[in-house]
Amino acid sequence: MWDVLSFNHFVTQDFLIFFYYIGAIVIPILLLFFRGYLIDNISFLQKIDRKFKSFFLSLKARQKVVTVLGLILLFICMEFCWRVMFEVMIGYFDMHNYLYDLTKGRLQ
C-alpha cells in the first residue's frame, strides 16, 4: 500500500485500459450520433460539411468509392495509432513496476 501512496507503484494500467476503450469505441459512436447536432450548432463545422458535401457530390462513382475507402482506412490507422500509444504507456508503467520490484529484491 505504501508503494502506491508514495508513487513507487502506479495504478495506471486499469485507468489506461478504461480510457483506451472510451477513445476507441465510445467517442466515435457519440460523434456519429451527435454529428447532426454539432453541424447545426457550430458554424465552422457547417462550412466544412457544406464544402465536403459539394466536393463529394462532384465526384464520379469510382472516385466516391475511393474516397470512402480512404476515409475508412484513415479511421483504421487512427485507431491503430491510438492502440499503439496506449500499449507503449502500459509497457512503460509495467517496466517501471518490474524494475522497482527488482531493485527492492522482491523478484527472484
N, C-alpha and C positions, 0 to 999 in steps of 0.2 A: 504494500500500500504506500509506503514511504517513497518508493521509486516513482510511482505515478505522481504523487504530490510534489516531488522535487524535480519533476520533468526529466528523470533519467530514463523512464519508460514512457512511451507515447500511447495514447488510446485512439490514435487516428485511423487505424485500419477500418474499423466499423463505420466511422464517420465518412471516410473517403469512399467506401463502397456505397453508402447511402447517397452521397452527393453525386457519385457517378451515375446511379440509376435515375436520379432526378434530372440530371443534364442530358442523359442519353434517351430517356423514354418520356418522362413527364413534360419537360419543357417543349419538345417538338409537338407533342399531342395538344398541349394547351395553346401553342401558337397556331396550330391548324384550326382548332375550334374558335379561337378569338381573332382570327385573321380579318374577318369582315368588320368586327368592332374596331380593330386597330386602324384599318384603312379608312373607315368612316370618320374617325376622331383625330387622326394625326395627319396634318397637311402634307408633310414631305413623303409620307407613305402613300398618300393619294396620288401624288405626282409620279412616284416610282411605279405604282400599279398601273396608271394610265399609260405610261411610256412602255412598260413591259407588255401590256395587252396589245398596244398598237404595233409594237415590234413583232410579237408572236403572230398576230393576225396577218402580217405582211409576208410571213414565211410560207414556203411551199410545204406540202405534206411531208416530204422526206426530211426537210430541214426542221420541221416541228418535232419529228421523232428523234432526230439527233439532239435537238435542244433539250427535250425532256430526258433523254437518256444521259446527257451531260449533267443535268441538274441532279438526277438520281445518283450518278457516280460521284458528284461533288458532295452530296449529303453523306454517302457511304464513307468517303475519305475523311470527312469531318468527324464522323462517328468513330472511325478508326483512330484518328489523332487524339480524340477525347479519351478513348480507352488506353492508348499508349501512355498518355500523360498521367493517368491515374495509376497505371501499373508501375511506372517509374517512381511515383511518390510512395506507393505501398512498398516497393522494393527498398527504397531508401530507408524508410522507417523500420522495416524488418531487419535490415543490415545494422542499423544503429542499435536496436534492441539486442541482436545477437552479439555484436561486438562489446556492448556494455556487459552482458552476462559473461562473456568470455574473459573480460578483464577482472571481473569480480570473482572468478573461479567457480561460477555456478554451472558451467558446462564442462564436461569431461571429454 
